[in-house]
Amino acid sequence: MTPQAVLEIISQARRKEARSGAFLRQMKEKAAQLPCAIVVDRDQPATSLFQFAVEYIEMAPRLIECVDACSKEAGIAALFQPFVDAATRYFTEPSVLLVRYDGLDGLLIRAYLCHRLMEEMHDNNRSIRAGELIDLEATRANLLAHELIGEPFANELDDAITVTVLQIAGTPDYYNLDLDPFIDQVNNRAWDWMRHYWENLLERNHIRFSLGSSSL
């Protein structure tokens, strides 16, 4: 399936949420349990968390599409296809463990898997990591999604990502592989737009990370 199919799955879940309001109720519970390091500067924090989660989910297929397009333009699609396929399958062919999560809560889990997979892809190759494609705000968004999913389940998802990355690129050869052609492609307007989206995702939803008296 294509990223467009993933967007349709997301649309179906949003229509279901409009009828049930189940995910918003979950966010109200989460808002009351946030650690002090996560601050929501809004009178209705559940609404901010809800909107953050929806945008985080909708970003996943766009990220898949961007990686796919850039790898093809760089002439190295075969290297990235396993990542693209794995990320897409989180939505289109979820594991038995995820099937029972069929609303926005389930899509948040799938999006988290997708974003974390791409983050690990970034960290497991020297040239991609040197290209600084993953913004700090994307990492913070993943941390917030981890919190909204909740432990220990989110930790189990992280472990699953580690296994997947090891299966796809778990060799020193991949770490040292020169992927500069891919870096050159992603340093274009498409990725700039995505970076800008990440940089403002938390801010526009009135969410920030704080340690003591300093904000992150």
Contacts in CASP RR format, 6 or more apart in sequence:
PFRMAT RR
TARGET T0000
AUTHOR 0000-0000-0000
METHOD contacts of the structure
MODEL  1
MTPQAVLEIISQARRKEARSGAFLRQMKEKAAQLPCAIVVDRDQPATSLF
QFAVEYIEMAPRLIECVDACSKEAGIAALFQPFVDAATRYFTEPSVLLVR
YDGLDGLLIRAYLCHRLMEEMHDNNRSIRAGELIDLEATRANLLAHELIG
EPFANELDDAITVTVLQIAGTPDYYNLDLDPFIDQVNNRAWDWMRHYWEN
LLERNHIRFSLGSSSL
1 88 0 8 1.000
1 91 0 8 1.000
1 92 0 8 1.000
2 88 0 8 1.000
3 61 0 8 1.000
3 62 0 8 1.000
3 64 0 8 1.000
3 65 0 8 1.000
3 68 0 8 1.000
3 88 0 8 1.000
4 61 0 8 1.000
5 91 0 8 1.000
5 92 0 8 1.000
6 60 0 8 1.000
6 61 0 8 1.000
6 64 0 8 1.000
6 88 0 8 1.000
6 91 0 8 1.000
6 92 0 8 1.000
7 58 0 8 1.000
7 61 0 8 1.000
9 91 0 8 1.000
9 92 0 8 1.000
9 107 0 8 1.000
10 57 0 8 1.000
10 58 0 8 1.000
10 61 0 8 1.000
10 107 0 8 1.000
13 102 0 8 1.000
13 103 0 8 1.000
13 104 0 8 1.000
13 106 0 8 1.000
13 107 0 8 1.000
14 54 0 8 1.000
14 104 0 8 1.000
16 102 0 8 1.000
16 103 0 8 1.000
16 104 0 8 1.000
17 23 0 8 1.000
17 24 0 8 1.000
17 103 0 8 1.000
17 104 0 8 1.000
22 103 0 8 1.000
22 104 0 8 1.000
22 105 0 8 1.000
23 50 0 8 1.000
23 53 0 8 1.000
23 103 0 8 1.000
23 104 0 8 1.000
23 105 0 8 1.000
24 46 0 8 1.000
24 47 0 8 1.000
24 50 0 8 1.000
26 105 0 8 1.000
27 46 0 8 1.000
27 47 0 8 1.000
27 49 0 8 1.000
27 50 0 8 1.000
27 53 0 8 1.000
27 148 0 8 1.000
28 46 0 8 1.000
30 46 0 8 1.000
30 49 0 8 1.000
30 147 0 8 1.000
30 148 0 8 1.000
31 40 0 8 1.000
31 45 0 8 1.000
31 46 0 8 1.000
31 49 0 8 1.000
34 40 0 8 1.000
34 45 0 8 1.000
34 147 0 8 1.000
35 147 0 8 1.000
36 210 0 8 1.000
37 209 0 8 1.000
37 210 0 8 1.000
37 211 0 8 1.000
38 144 0 8 1.000
38 147 0 8 1.000
38 207 0 8 1.000
38 208 0 8 1.000
38 209 0 8 1.000
38 210 0 8 1.000
39 207 0 8 1.000
39 208 0 8 1.000
39 209 0 8 1.000
39 210 0 8 1.000
39 215 0 8 1.000
40 48 0 8 1.000
40 49 0 8 1.000
40 206 0 8 1.000
40 207 0 8 1.000
41 206 0 8 1.000
41 207 0 8 1.000
41 208 0 8 1.000
42 48 0 8 1.000
42 206 0 8 1.000
48 205 0 8 1.000
48 206 0 8 1.000
48 207 0 8 1.000
49 148 0 8 1.000
49 205 0 8 1.000
49 207 0 8 1.000
51 205 0 8 1.000
52 141 0 8 1.000
52 144 0 8 1.000
52 201 0 8 1.000
52 202 0 8 1.000
52 205 0 8 1.000
52 207 0 8 1.000
53 104 0 8 1.000
53 108 0 8 1.000
53 145 0 8 1.000
53 148 0 8 1.000
54 104 0 8 1.000
55 201 0 8 1.000
55 205 0 8 1.000
56 108 0 8 1.000
56 111 0 8 1.000
56 112 0 8 1.000
56 115 0 8 1.000
56 141 0 8 1.000
56 145 0 8 1.000
56 201 0 8 1.000
57 104 0 8 1.000
57 107 0 8 1.000
57 108 0 8 1.000
57 110 0 8 1.000
57 111 0 8 1.000
59 111 0 8 1.000
59 115 0 8 1.000
59 194 0 8 1.000
59 197 0 8 1.000
59 198 0 8 1.000
59 201 0 8 1.000
60 87 0 8 1.000
60 91 0 8 1.000
60 110 0 8 1.000
60 111 0 8 1.000
60 114 0 8 1.000
60 115 0 8 1.000
61 91 0 8 1.000
62 194 0 8 1.000
63 87 0 8 1.000
63 114 0 8 1.000
63 115 0 8 1.000
63 118 0 8 1.000
63 194 0 8 1.000
64 84 0 8 1.000
64 87 0 8 1.000
64 88 0 8 1.000
64 114 0 8 1.000
66 186 0 8 1.000
66 190 0 8 1.000
66 191 0 8 1.000
66 194 0 8 1.000
67 80 0 8 1.000
67 83 0 8 1.000
67 84 0 8 1.000
67 87 0 8 1.000
67 118 0 8 1.000
67 186 0 8 1.000
68 77 0 8 1.000
68 80 0 8 1.000
68 81 0 8 1.000
68 84 0 8 1.000
69 190 0 8 1.000
70 182 0 8 1.000
70 185 0 8 1.000
70 186 0 8 1.000
70 188 0 8 1.000
70 190 0 8 1.000
70 191 0 8 1.000
71 77 0 8 1.000
71 79 0 8 1.000
71 80 0 8 1.000
71 81 0 8 1.000
71 84 0 8 1.000
71 182 0 8 1.000
71 185 0 8 1.000
73 185 0 8 1.000
74 181 0 8 1.000
74 182 0 8 1.000
74 184 0 8 1.000
74 185 0 8 1.000
75 181 0 8 1.000
76 179 0 8 1.000
76 181 0 8 1.000
76 182 0 8 1.000
79 177 0 8 1.000
79 179 0 8 1.000
79 182 0 8 1.000
80 182 0 8 1.000
82 168 0 8 1.000
82 169 0 8 1.000
83 117 0 8 1.000
83 118 0 8 1.000
83 121 0 8 1.000
83 168 0 8 1.000
86 117 0 8 1.000
86 164 0 8 1.000
86 168 0 8 1.000
87 113 0 8 1.000
87 114 0 8 1.000
87 117 0 8 1.000
87 118 0 8 1.000
90 98 0 8 1.000
90 110 0 8 1.000
90 111 0 8 1.000
90 113 0 8 1.000
90 114 0 8 1.000
90 117 0 8 1.000
91 107 0 8 1.000
91 110 0 8 1.000
91 114 0 8 1.000
94 110 0 8 1.000
98 106 0 8 1.000
98 109 0 8 1.000
98 110 0 8 1.000
101 109 0 8 1.000
108 145 0 8 1.000
108 148 0 8 1.000
108 149 0 8 1.000
109 149 0 8 1.000
109 157 0 8 1.000
111 145 0 8 1.000
112 142 0 8 1.000
112 145 0 8 1.000
112 146 0 8 1.000
112 149 0 8 1.000
112 154 0 8 1.000
112 157 0 8 1.000
113 157 0 8 1.000
113 160 0 8 1.000
113 161 0 8 1.000
115 138 0 8 1.000
115 141 0 8 1.000
115 142 0 8 1.000
115 145 0 8 1.000
116 142 0 8 1.000
116 157 0 8 1.000
116 158 0 8 1.000
116 161 0 8 1.000
117 161 0 8 1.000
117 164 0 8 1.000
117 165 0 8 1.000
118 134 0 8 1.000
119 134 0 8 1.000
119 138 0 8 1.000
119 139 0 8 1.000
119 142 0 8 1.000
120 161 0 8 1.000
120 162 0 8 1.000
120 165 0 8 1.000
121 128 0 8 1.000
121 165 0 8 1.000
121 168 0 8 1.000
121 169 0 8 1.000
122 128 0 8 1.000
122 129 0 8 1.000
122 133 0 8 1.000
122 134 0 8 1.000
123 129 0 8 1.000
123 134 0 8 1.000
124 165 0 8 1.000
124 169 0 8 1.000
124 170 0 8 1.000
124 174 0 8 1.000
124 175 0 8 1.000
125 169 0 8 1.000
125 174 0 8 1.000
125 175 0 8 1.000
125 177 0 8 1.000
125 179 0 8 1.000
126 175 0 8 1.000
126 176 0 8 1.000
127 177 0 8 1.000
127 178 0 8 1.000
127 179 0 8 1.000
127 180 0 8 1.000
127 183 0 8 1.000
128 179 0 8 1.000
128 182 0 8 1.000
128 183 0 8 1.000
130 183 0 8 1.000
131 183 0 8 1.000
133 183 0 8 1.000
133 186 0 8 1.000
133 191 0 8 1.000
133 195 0 8 1.000
135 195 0 8 1.000
135 198 0 8 1.000
135 199 0 8 1.000
137 198 0 8 1.000
137 199 0 8 1.000
137 200 0 8 1.000
137 201 0 8 1.000
137 202 0 8 1.000
138 198 0 8 1.000
140 202 0 8 1.000
140 209 0 8 1.000
140 216 0 8 1.000
141 198 0 8 1.000
141 201 0 8 1.000
141 202 0 8 1.000
143 209 0 8 1.000
144 202 0 8 1.000
144 207 0 8 1.000
146 154 0 8 1.000
146 158 0 8 1.000
147 154 0 8 1.000
149 157 0 8 1.000
169 175 0 8 1.000
202 208 0 8 1.000
202 209 0 8 1.000
208 215 0 8 1.000
208 216 0 8 1.000
209 215 0 8 1.000
209 216 0 8 1.000
210 216 0 8 1.000
END
